Amino acid sequence: MQLAESKRHFSLPFHVVKRLDTPKNIYWAIKVSGFFVALLLAGILCTLFRPGTFGTFYGQMFLGCFDPNDSEVLIELLETVGILLLVAFALAPAFKMRFWNIGGEGQILVGCLVTAGISKFMIGQNDTLTIIICLVAALAAGIIWAVIPAIFKAFFGTNETLFTLMMNYIAIGLIAYFINLWVPSGSQVFPLLRNASLPSIGGFDLLFNIIVVVVVVALMVVYLKKTKHGYELSVVGESVNTARYVGINVKKVIIRTMVLSGAICGLVGFLLVAGHHHTLSTTLADGRGFTGVLIAWLGGFNPGQMILYAFLVGIFQCGSRHAASTIGMNSTDFSAIITGIFFLVVIATEFFVNYRVKLKGKEEVIKTKINEPLTVPSYSAEPLPTEDDDPSEVEKIEEPVKEKKTAKKATKKPQKSAKSTKAAPKKTAKKTSKEAK
């Protein structure tokens, strides 16, 4: 019984308070501390897998992103960041409109599929013409893949989250089917496509992708901040009823925004095939569609913060991949684990951004004693008389009551007499008026 009572009276020495407005210095201090915590956890995890590699991990991670002796490393980092940023900017307009587009992965894959297919069947043709056709086809494929759930959402109110998610699996299935169709040997390895390769700039094959990303991101920032369409999608995101009240066509805004998202995702698929991998596989998107969702959400759909988070994710991916290959671990799997730790820690910091843990002071701690009985305040009152009491004492108690009753009657009698005196003159006045008549 005492154990149950002690559990009931248990009180934590702190309580959680919601922040009404988080100052910017506290916000950035929490975010930066989260970044270093993620780095620390990554080093500890690497040490668990390969003991004695704590310091080596950080050194190799730095060289995997900023090797002063190899400029190709920095170009690869920028290209990784650019592709992630492009996906985030493709999904941000839809999320800002509260259309939960989880189908970025599928929209990228159909862009890859169309680019690889056209490139395969246009071998021997003009490379410039092939690149142009592949680009247009990839944009169209991404738009179609994004507009289908948009139409169902706008006109039938379907759940866009499940719809776009299922479209991802359809895209994966289509790629697997066409690889089996185009590679009859059964090796499942799609041949390298060189006739639709983007040109290299300054000896760097990935620099063209970076330039395209910079141009598209700049245009998207202008679109979201300075255009009427960007304002309309933000109004629809705030309140659909308000948007309808001010005359915004909500269905049109949904379809138009998804056309834009699908086009950019199709462009990403084109860049992955024509500018980077030059092949086709079901894992070519490599989860970039879902990573872009996290980057857009963590950045609050703010262009500056989205760019920052894309750089941080790129550093973790490229750095951990290089460190794992140097130490002797599977670079792909280890990089995915480290990136997952980064996202987990950064998402956890959102709690401290929105809430504050406050320790209780001495005056706030309620001290309760388990075995102490509750005390009820007592009020002194004289006992009522009984039949056994002395009759004289009973008369003493009853006399004040009788005096109060007589006082009330006395106050009522003058009121009646006053009323009678007021009524008497009226009667005499009536009699005199009758006699005069």
CORFEN-V785432 format. One record per run of one state. SS is the DSSP state (a for helix, b for strand, c for the rest). FROM is the first residue (numbers start at 0). LEN is the number of residues. If there is no record, write none. Layout:
BEGIN
<<SS & FROM & LEN> <SS & FROM & LEN>>
END
This chain:
BEGIN
<<c & 0 & 1> <a & 1 & 7> <c & 8 & 5> <b & 13 & 5> <c & 18 & 5> <a & 23 & 26> <c & 49 & 4> <a & 53 & 13> <c & 66 & 4> <a & 70 & 26> <c & 96 & 7> <a & 103 & 18> <c & 121 & 5> <a & 126 & 30> <c & 156 & 3> <a & 159 & 23> <c & 182 & 18> <b & 200 & 1> <c & 201 & 2> <b & 203 & 1> <c & 204 & 2> <a & 206 & 20> <c & 226 & 1> <a & 227 & 11> <c & 238 & 1> <a & 239 & 6> <c & 245 & 4> <a & 249 & 28> <c & 277 & 10> <a & 287 & 11> <c & 298 & 4> <a & 302 & 25> <c & 327 & 3> <a & 330 & 24> <b & 354 & 5> <c & 359 & 31> <a & 390 & 46> <c & 436 & 1>>
END
